[in-house]
Amino acid sequence: MLAESAKNLVPKFFDETGTTYDGVVSYGTLGKDRYWKSKILEQISDGSSFLDLACGTGILTREIAEKFPSGKIVGIDITKSYLDVAKENSNSFDNISFILDDAEKFKLDSKFDYITGSYLPKYCDPEILVKNCVGHLKPGGKIILHDFTYPKNPAVRGLWNFFLTFLRLVGCFIPSWKDALIGLPKLIRRTKWLDSYSDVMKKSGLKVSSQYLTYGASAILIGTK
Ligand SMILES: C[S@@+](CC[C@H](N)C(=O)[O-])C[C@H]1O[C@@H](n2cnc3c(N)ncnc32)[C@H](O)[C@@H]1O
């Protein structure tokens, strides 16, 4: 129910925002997006095949490609305008390919050492996404999911709410971002993605670990096959 309605928000949030996303994610996270992506990269120690789900404009996809120049990296996203930006910004990389598809439904012949998904979990159904990922993972491979979490500490929560209220006000003046900046805080408050994906990964036989980042403002979940 939750995942189904969250998925309906994807076109509202992203259809019109691809060309301005990189700036908004940087300012909107007070620069933490870079740090969070560096923590995802830290978890990727070796390997030759990488799948970046919900790759968006390809920020993380290119960082993986830079770290593993001889690896093959595939980026998948459901929003064409984001993939258009990703392709344009990745012209100089010959080890990245992009596919327009749904992370819950794609079917590829290849299997991967690592499957990443940053800011994806809250939009998907954990059972469906994890099942599809496990089917595309090599033995010993890892699924690394990252997304916002609602901080548990009351003081941090207060600051978080204050900042998100400010972003909502900003959203009133930027028509293409209005839906996302107003809708995202509500979605982050209600999502239980970390617990639900962790449970599903364990049930699927994966070894699971997780790590909160920046006082619980986001988290990384790792499942090893
Ligand atoms: C906030 S952006 C994040 C982009 C990128 N992962 C990053 O960290 O910069 C969220 C992306 O998730 C994509 N998305 C949401 N649901 C998806 C799904 N079911 N399959 C593929 N992409 C999805 C959206 O199209 C959007 O590009």
The ligand as a Gaussian input file, in Angstrom:
#p B3LYP/6-31G(d) Opt

LIG

0 1
 C       16.406000      11.407000      -6.192000
 S       16.772000      10.640000      -7.742000
 C       18.274000       9.811000      -7.346000
 C       19.192000       9.626000      -8.511000
 C       20.522000       8.969000      -8.200000
 N       20.369000       7.638000      -7.650000
 C       21.329000       9.792000      -7.248000
 O       21.636000       9.317000      -6.161000
 O       21.672000      10.923000      -7.577000
 C       15.621000       9.314000      -7.708000
 C       15.596000       8.564000      -9.016000
 O       14.880000       7.349000      -8.814000
 C       14.274000       7.024000     -10.040000
 N       13.295000       5.961000      -9.787000
 C       12.288000       5.950000      -8.893000
 N       11.622000       4.776000      -8.937000
 C       12.242000       4.019000      -9.872000
 C       12.045000       2.691000     -10.355000
 N       11.048000       1.920000      -9.925000
 N       12.888000       2.226000     -11.301000
 C       13.910000       2.986000     -11.771000
 N       14.136000       4.249000     -11.355000
 C       13.325000       4.767000     -10.406000
 C       13.711000       8.347000     -10.491000
 O       13.381000       8.348000     -11.861000
 C       14.882000       9.288000     -10.149000
 O       15.749000       9.431000     -11.237000

